[in-house]
């Protein structure tokens, strides 16, 4: 099963609205979860979840990864992890994380893993103007130019590296974020190319489309001229699905050297007794 016209019609109906390009994207608001789920489905991920239950589990074509979506769990409404028996790591995003940020990771899951080393999180962010500091324990902190998003590689003096955490808030104070907008947590073993993909998605300067009033209310948010966004949303979504389909695994070819099962022998009807 693939994304069909019924899915696209429902998507179009939901976005038949007035809206605007919004930046920065990390304060653009949640967005439509189908930005993530439709792309995974187009790339061959499947779900066996109860369609009448609001929680969804999607599984990769090779059954090595899963995405759990449960927006009742506000701190970890999105959670990606390997299936049992594979490498141990996890990534979680709170319910209000912009879908473009979540897609930074999920899009990387459907693409081939890079053959070469990727740029560290700190290099990507400092190149885009984020402030970088390191404390005595080795914890690295990077702050966005507007001061609303903090990326932190947490290091404990007793147990070592804990992992990266991204936090968007109205203010980052001495004792933590005030007015939390969203957060994302990454286990220390999260593959580097996935961290790189998320970091690039968080810090991309291009605006994203949002319906009227769907973005975060903040003096740091820039909202461009309003227009009917439906056609633009649908066109971008179709293009996104077309790209995702390129990574859909091809079904295995039949092996002509392997014979099929032999036809069942026919049992002759017994004749009359003589």
N, C-alpha and C positions, 0 to 999 in steps of 0.2 A: 504494500500500500504506500502511496506517495501523497504529497500535498496536492489536492485536487481543486477543481473550480469551486466546490462548496466551501472549502477552507478559505480560499482567496476571497470569495464573496463575503463571507463573514468578517474577514479582516478588513476589507474595503468599507463595509457598513459601519464598523466600529471606528473608522478613521475619517468618516465623512464629516469633518469638523473644521473649525477655524483654529489656526495655530501659528507658530512662529519658529524660526531657527533660534535655538537657545545655546548659550555658551557661558561658562565652561561646561563641558558635558558632565563633569562630576557633580554639578549642582542642577542638572537638567530634570531631576525627578526620575521616578522608576521606569516609565516607558512600558511598552507592551511585551509581556513575557514570550510571545510568539516569535519575537526577534531571535530568541535563543532556540526555542523548542522546534519551530518549523525548520530551521536550518539543520538541526541535528537529525530530524526525521528525514529530510531530503538527502542527508548523507548516509542513511541506512541504519540509524539508531532506531530502536523499537521500544515499545512500552507494553507491559502486561498489567498495568494498573487498572483498578476498578474505575471505569469512566464516570461513575456516580460519586466518587470520592474526590475531594479537592486536592489531595496529595497525589503527585505523579512520580513515578520512577522510570527513567529511560536508561537503556543499556546499549553499549556500543556493539557494532556488528560482531566483533570477536569475543564478546562477553567478558572483556577485561576491565571495563570501566562502567561506572554508573553515575547518573545525575539524579539526585533526589530533590524534589521541589515540594515544599510545604510551607505556605506563607503564614500558617498559624504559628510557626516557629520563627519569630521575627528576627532573632539574632542570626539564624542560619537557615533562612528561607530557601536558599540555594546551597546545595552541598555536592561536591564532586569528589569521588574517591575510587580507588581500584576495587575490583571484586575480590572476594576472599581467595587467597592463594597467590596473589600478585604483589607487587611492591607496595610498601606501606607509606602512604601520604594522604593528605586531604586538603581541600580548599573549600571554604564556606563564605557566603555573602549574605548579608542581612537582607530582609525583604525589600527595603527601599533602595537598594543599590541600583544605579542605572543599568538597564539591560545591555547597553553597549560595553560596560565594564565587565559584566559577567561573560558576554560573548567574546571578549578578548581571550578568555581562557578556553571556552568551549569551542570556539573556532579553531584554536590551536590543536585541540584534541582530534579534529577530523582531518588535519593536514599532516603530511609526513614530518617526522621529527628532523630538525636541521642536522646536517652532517658536520657542521663547524660550530665552534664555541659561540655563544650568544653574549650580547652586552649585559653587564651587570645592571641591576635595578638602579644603583646610584649613578652610574654613567648616563643612563637614559634621562633620568630626572634632572641632574645637574646641567645637562646640555639644553634642557628646556627651562632653565632659570630657577629651579628649586634650590632652596638653601639646604646645605648638608653639614651636619655636625656629628661628632662621635664622642661618646663619653668614656670614662676610664675603664668601664667593664667591656667596652667594645660595641655597645649598642649604637647603631647608626640611625639617625633621624633626618628625614628630608621633609621640608615644608614647602607647599606650593606657593607661588608668588603672591597670591591673595591671602595666604595664611589660613585657608579653610580645610585643606587636606594634608594629612601627615602620613608618611610612609615610614615605618619603623622596623628595623631588623633587631628583634629583641634578643639580648644575650644575658643569661643569668650567671653570676659568679660561681654558683654551685653546680649547675647542670649544663652550662654552655649555651649554644645557639638554640633558641626556641622556635624562631620562624618570623616571617614578615607579617606585618599587620598594616592595613590601610584604613584610615579613619577620616571621614568627612564630618565636620562639625561647624557650628557657627563661630566657635572660638576654641582654641587649644590653650588651656591654662596650665599652670605648673603641676596640678594634680590630675590632669586628664581633660578629655574633651567636654565642652559645655554646649548643650544643644546638639546632641548627636544626630546626624543626618543618615549616615550609613557606615558600615564597616565591613572589611573583608579580612579573613584570617587564613594563613597558609602555613601548613606544617613544614618543619625544617627540611623534610625530604622531598618537598614539591619540586618536580623537574625544573631546572633553570629556564628552559625555553618557554614554559608556561608562565613563570613569573615575568619573564621579559615581555610576553604577549599582553599580560594584564597591565603591566606598567605602561606600555605603549598606548594601550586603550584608555587608561585613566588620563594620561597627559596629552593626548592628541588635541590640537587647538581647534579643529573644525567643529562648528556647531552641529547640533542634532535637532530634529524636528520634534516639537511637543505641542499637544493641544493646549488651548487657552487655560491658564491657571494650573497646569500640571507640573510646572517647574517649581523648584524651591524658591521660597520668598526670601531673597537676600540682596543687599546692595551690591554684591559681587556678581550677580547674574545679569547678563546682557541679553535682552529680548529684541529681536529684529522685527521688521514690519510684519503684520499679521496677514494671512491669506488662507484660502481653502487648501488644506494640506493633503486631502485625500488622495488625489492623483499622484502626487510626489511620493507619498508614503507607500502606495501600492507598487509603483514603478521600482522604487528602491528595494522593496521586499522581494519582488519577482527576480530582480537581478541578484540579490543575495542568495535566493534559493537555487538559481542556476549555477552559481559558483559552488555552492555546497554539494550539488549533485555530481560535480566533477570528482569528488572524493568518495563517492559511494562505491563500495567494493563490488566488483563484477562477480556474478555467480560463477562457480567453478565449471569448467568445460567438461563434458562427459569424456571418459577415457575409452576410445574405440577398442583398446586391447582387452578390456574387461568384459567378459560375456555376461549377459543378463541372466536372471534366474531361469532355469529350465521349466518349460511348461508342465503343468501337473499332468500326470499320467491319467488317461481315461480308463475307468473301470468298466469292463464289459458287463452287460446285463446278464444275469444268470439265466440259462435256458431252462425249459421245463424238465423236470426229472424224468428219467427213462427207466 
